[in-house]
Amino acid sequence: SLIGLGAVNGIVGGVTGNGALMRGPALLSFGLSKEEFIGTSSMIALFMNIGKTSVYAVQFDWNIEVIGLIILSIPLVLLGVTIGKKILQYVHPLVFERILLVVIFSGAIHLLFFS
């Protein structure tokens, strides 16, 4: 069920700091298009990160250098999203799925042997 998958993703995300290794295969199993996959995964990550950020922000040692880096990173993130969106339209859905599987497998190996 979706609630069960959401709960497992939340627990894994909380323990490992990254729920994408659980989210990726779950979303792939729903047969979403590459655009739907990225949009859904991004929204899930956004809501999970809002929760984390609200806790971290209170405990963080804020200074002018950190604030400057955050401000500098915003246009770079937007540039990366724009470039990624343009590249995505040229990627065949099967190639997209294979790339995701390689990334998920690599992440799992990293967690198993290098954490």
Secondary structure per residue as TSV (DSSP state, phi and psi in degrees):
chain	resnum	aa	ss	phi	psi
A	1	S	-	360.0	156.0
A	2	L	H	-63.5	-37.0
A	3	I	H	-65.6	-41.6
A	4	G	H	-63.4	-44.6
A	5	L	H	-63.4	-39.3
A	6	G	H	-63.2	-41.6
A	7	A	H	-65.1	-45.2
A	8	V	H	-62.3	-43.5
A	9	N	H	-60.7	-41.6
A	10	G	H	-64.8	-42.2
A	11	I	H	-65.8	-48.1
A	12	V	H	-62.1	-42.0
A	13	G	H	-61.3	-39.0
A	14	G	H	-69.8	-38.2
A	15	V	H	-75.7	-45.3
A	16	T	H	-95.2	-15.9
A	17	G	S	85.0	1.2
A	18	N	-	-152.0	109.8
A	19	G	-	-88.4	0.5
A	20	A	H	-64.2	-29.3
A	21	L	H	-67.3	-26.2
A	22	M	H	-90.3	-36.8
A	23	R	H	-66.4	-40.9
A	24	G	H	-56.9	-57.1
A	25	P	H	-62.0	-36.3
A	26	A	H	-63.0	-46.7
A	27	L	H	-68.0	-35.8
A	28	L	H	-61.0	-36.1
A	29	S	H	-67.7	-19.0
A	30	F	T	-83.0	-5.7
A	31	G	T	69.4	31.5
A	32	L	-	-71.0	152.8
A	33	S	-	-68.2	165.4
A	34	K	H	-61.5	-35.6
A	35	E	H	-69.1	-42.4
A	36	E	H	-65.1	-40.1
A	37	F	H	-59.3	-50.8
A	38	I	H	-65.3	-43.4
A	39	G	H	-62.9	-45.8
A	40	T	H	-65.6	-46.3
A	41	S	H	-62.0	-39.6
A	42	S	H	-65.9	-41.1
A	43	M	H	-66.9	-40.8
A	44	I	H	-61.8	-46.2
A	45	A	H	-62.5	-39.9
A	46	L	H	-58.7	-49.6
A	47	F	H	-67.5	-36.9
A	48	M	H	-66.2	-40.5
A	49	N	H	-73.9	-27.8
A	50	I	H	-61.3	-42.6
A	51	G	H	-63.3	-46.0
A	52	K	H	-64.5	-44.8
A	53	T	H	-63.3	-37.8
A	54	S	H	-62.7	-33.3
A	55	V	H	-76.3	-46.9
A	56	Y	H	-64.0	-37.8
A	57	A	H	-61.8	-35.9
A	58	V	H	-71.3	-34.1
A	59	Q	H	-93.6	-3.8
A	60	F	S	-82.6	146.8
A	61	D	-	-88.1	91.2
A	62	W	-	-75.4	137.5
A	63	N	-	-148.8	172.5
A	64	I	H	-63.2	-33.2
A	65	E	H	-66.0	-44.1
A	66	V	H	-65.0	-44.7
A	67	I	H	-61.4	-41.1
A	68	G	H	-62.1	-41.4
A	69	L	H	-65.0	-38.9
A	70	I	H	-64.2	-45.9
A	71	I	H	-62.8	-39.8
A	72	L	H	-67.2	-33.9
A	73	S	H	-72.9	-26.0
A	74	I	H	-59.5	-51.3
A	75	P	H	-66.5	-29.0
A	76	L	H	-68.2	-38.8
A	77	V	H	-64.1	-45.1
A	78	L	H	-62.7	-38.2
A	79	L	H	-63.0	-44.2
A	80	G	H	-61.6	-40.6
A	81	V	H	-63.8	-42.9
A	82	T	H	-63.0	-45.9
A	83	I	H	-63.5	-45.0
A	84	G	H	-60.5	-39.9
A	85	K	H	-64.6	-39.3
A	86	K	H	-68.0	-40.7
A	87	I	H	-66.4	-39.2
A	88	L	H	-57.2	-34.7
A	89	Q	T	-66.7	-17.0
A	90	Y	T	-98.7	-3.3
A	91	V	S	-93.1	124.5
A	92	H	-	-65.6	142.3
A	93	P	H	-55.2	-37.6
A	94	L	H	-67.1	-39.9
A	95	V	H	-64.0	-41.4
A	96	F	H	-58.2	-46.2
A	97	E	H	-64.2	-41.2
A	98	R	H	-64.1	-41.5
A	99	I	H	-61.3	-44.4
A	100	L	H	-60.0	-43.9
A	101	L	H	-63.4	-39.0
A	102	V	H	-65.6	-42.5
A	103	V	H	-64.8	-43.8
A	104	I	H	-63.1	-45.4
A	105	F	H	-61.9	-44.3
A	106	S	H	-62.3	-41.4
A	107	G	H	-64.2	-40.2
A	108	A	H	-64.6	-43.3
A	109	I	H	-61.6	-42.5
A	110	H	H	-61.4	-44.9
A	111	L	H	-65.2	-38.3
A	112	L	H	-69.6	-40.2
A	113	F	H	-113.1	-16.2
A	114	F	H	-125.8	11.6
A	115	S	-	-87.1	360.0
